[in-house]
Amino acid sequence: MIDGVKIIDLQPHPDTRGTYTELYHDNWEPTTRTLPQWSVVHSKKGSIRGMRIHPVHADYNCLCRGSALYVLKDLRPNSPTLNQVDYLELSADKLQSIITPPGVAHGFYFHTDSIFVVGITHPYDPADELGFYYLDPAAGLTWPAGEHIVSDRDAVSPPLQELLPLMPTWTPTV
């Protein structure tokens, strides 16, 4: 696993009405104690969101409906997992929260119509919202075959090489 990426298995509490699940608790992970912005994202089957990189904020993601592939690549200079790529299969059938630190590129491919919730450690800032072309051969990523639905922005994102000078230097996690 890429250094600093954390997976938290969430515990549903079922009863006759359904389930209740805590998505976030501020004592689970010290680096996410402040999440001033939360968003809900609906994605269609075949959609790709990414690849995104945030030099400043960390992401706290939870897939609540559907299934998705979460692709991560460590771009932080001096990281012990620099250039490592991880592929996480996520499903709403097994609720998990994924914490992605600054400097780790990430993107989703949605196998089904899906909903995920994301909290971020700093309010949205366009200067902290970087992205590279998800099919850039230099990135070394593999995506599921078939038609991909991408935003206009993602379709014309720059190559990864252009963003590398902007990456934060890795610092050890506690």
C-alpha positions as CSV (number, residue, x, y, z in Angstrom):
1,M,0.0,0.0,0.0
2,I,1.2,3.5,-0.8
3,D,2.7,5.2,2.3
4,G,0.1,7.4,4.0
5,V,-3.0,5.9,2.3
6,K,-5.3,4.4,4.9
7,I,-8.3,2.1,4.5
8,I,-10.8,2.1,7.3
9,D,-13.3,-0.7,7.4
10,L,-16.7,0.7,8.4
11,Q,-19.1,-1.2,10.6
12,P,-22.7,-1.2,9.6
13,H,-25.2,-1.6,12.5
14,P,-28.3,-3.4,11.1
15,D,-31.8,-3.5,12.5
16,T,-35.2,-4.2,11.1
17,R,-35.2,-0.8,9.2
18,G,-31.9,-1.2,7.5
19,T,-28.4,-0.1,8.7
20,Y,-26.7,2.8,10.4
21,T,-23.0,3.3,9.6
22,E,-20.6,5.9,10.9
23,L,-18.7,7.3,7.8
24,Y,-16.3,9.4,9.7
25,H,-15.1,10.0,13.3
26,D,-12.4,12.5,14.1
27,N,-10.5,10.2,16.3
28,W,-10.0,7.5,13.5
29,E,-7.1,9.4,11.8
30,P,-5.3,12.5,13.1
31,T,-4.6,13.9,9.7
32,T,-8.3,14.2,8.9
33,R,-9.5,15.8,12.1
34,T,-10.6,18.9,10.2
35,L,-12.7,18.3,7.1
36,P,-14.2,21.6,6.3
37,Q,-15.8,20.6,3.0
38,W,-17.9,17.5,2.2
39,S,-19.4,16.6,-1.2
40,V,-21.6,13.9,-2.7
41,V,-20.7,12.7,-6.2
42,H,-23.0,10.7,-8.4
43,S,-21.2,8.9,-11.3
44,K,-22.6,6.9,-14.2
45,K,-21.3,3.4,-15.1
46,G,-18.1,3.7,-17.2
47,S,-17.2,7.1,-15.9
48,I,-13.7,8.0,-15.0
49,R,-12.9,10.8,-12.5
50,G,-9.2,11.7,-12.5
51,M,-6.4,11.6,-12.4
52,R,-6.3,14.2,-9.6
53,I,-3.5,15.4,-7.4
54,H,-3.7,17.8,-4.5
55,P,-0.5,19.3,-3.2
56,V,-2.2,20.6,-0.1
57,H,-5.3,18.8,0.9
58,A,-6.0,15.1,1.8
59,D,-9.1,13.3,0.6
60,Y,-11.4,11.2,2.7
61,N,-13.6,9.0,0.4
62,C,-16.4,6.5,1.0
63,L,-18.2,4.7,-1.8
64,C,-21.8,4.5,-0.6
65,R,-23.5,2.9,-3.6
66,G,-22.2,0.9,-6.5
67,S,-18.7,-0.4,-7.3
68,A,-15.6,1.3,-8.5
69,L,-11.9,0.9,-9.1
70,Y,-9.8,3.5,-7.2
71,V,-6.4,4.0,-8.8
72,L,-3.6,5.6,-6.8
73,K,0.0,6.6,-7.8
74,D,2.5,8.1,-5.4
75,L,4.2,11.2,-6.8
76,R,5.8,12.6,-3.7
77,P,9.6,13.1,-4.0
78,N,11.6,11.1,-1.4
79,S,8.6,8.8,-0.6
80,P,9.5,5.2,0.1
81,T,6.6,4.3,-2.3
82,L,7.4,6.9,-5.0
83,N,5.9,5.8,-8.3
84,Q,4.0,2.9,-6.7
85,V,0.6,2.3,-8.2
86,D,-2.2,0.7,-6.2
87,Y,-5.6,-0.5,-7.5
88,L,-8.4,-0.8,-4.9
89,E,-11.7,-2.4,-5.8
90,L,-14.4,-0.7,-3.8
91,S,-17.9,-1.8,-3.3
92,A,-20.8,-0.4,-1.3
93,D,-21.3,-4.0,-0.1
94,K,-18.2,-3.6,2.0
95,L,-18.1,0.0,3.3
96,Q,-14.7,1.5,3.6
97,S,-13.2,4.9,3.9
98,I,-10.0,5.7,2.0
99,I,-7.7,8.5,3.1
100,T,-5.5,9.8,0.3
101,P,-2.7,12.1,1.4
102,P,-1.5,15.2,-0.6
103,G,0.8,14.3,-3.5
104,V,-0.8,10.9,-4.2
105,A,-2.6,11.0,-7.6
106,H,-6.0,9.3,-7.6
107,G,-8.9,8.5,-9.9
108,F,-12.0,6.5,-10.1
109,Y,-13.5,4.2,-12.7
110,F,-17.1,3.3,-11.9
111,H,-18.2,-0.3,-12.7
112,T,-21.8,0.7,-12.0
113,D,-23.9,3.8,-11.4
114,S,-22.4,4.9,-8.1
115,I,-22.4,7.5,-5.3
116,F,-19.5,8.4,-3.2
117,V,-18.9,10.9,-0.4
118,V,-15.7,12.9,-0.2
119,G,-14.4,15.1,2.6
120,I,-11.3,17.3,2.2
121,T,-8.9,18.8,4.7
122,H,-8.9,22.3,3.2
123,P,-11.7,24.2,1.4
124,Y,-11.7,23.8,-2.4
125,D,-9.0,25.9,-4.1
126,P,-8.5,25.7,-7.8
127,A,-4.7,26.0,-7.3
128,D,-4.8,22.7,-5.3
129,E,-6.8,20.9,-8.0
130,L,-4.2,19.5,-10.4
131,G,-4.8,16.7,-12.9
132,F,-3.1,14.7,-15.6
133,Y,-4.4,12.8,-18.6
134,Y,-5.6,9.4,-17.3
135,L,-4.3,7.5,-20.4
136,D,-0.8,9.2,-20.3
137,P,1.5,6.2,-21.1
138,A,4.2,7.7,-18.9
139,A,1.9,7.3,-15.9
140,G,1.9,3.5,-16.2
141,L,-1.8,3.1,-15.3
142,T,-4.2,0.4,-16.4
143,W,-7.9,1.1,-16.8
144,P,-10.8,-1.3,-17.4
145,A,-11.5,-1.9,-21.1
146,G,-14.5,-0.4,-22.8
147,E,-15.9,3.0,-23.4
148,H,-14.9,5.6,-20.8
149,I,-17.0,8.6,-19.9
150,V,-14.8,11.6,-19.1
151,S,-15.2,15.3,-18.5
152,D,-14.0,17.8,-21.1
153,R,-11.3,18.8,-18.5
154,D,-10.1,15.2,-18.1
155,A,-10.0,14.6,-21.8
156,V,-7.5,17.5,-22.3
157,S,-5.5,17.3,-19.1
158,P,-1.7,17.7,-19.4
159,P,0.7,14.9,-19.3
160,L,2.0,13.8,-15.9
161,Q,5.5,15.1,-16.5
162,E,4.2,18.7,-16.4
163,L,2.9,18.4,-12.9
164,L,5.8,16.6,-11.2
165,P,7.6,19.9,-10.2
166,L,4.5,20.9,-8.2
167,M,4.4,17.8,-6.0
168,P,4.9,18.2,-2.2
169,T,7.9,16.4,-0.7
170,W,7.0,13.3,1.3
171,T,7.0,13.5,5.1
172,P,6.8,10.4,7.3
173,T,3.4,9.6,8.8
174,V,3.0,9.0,12.5
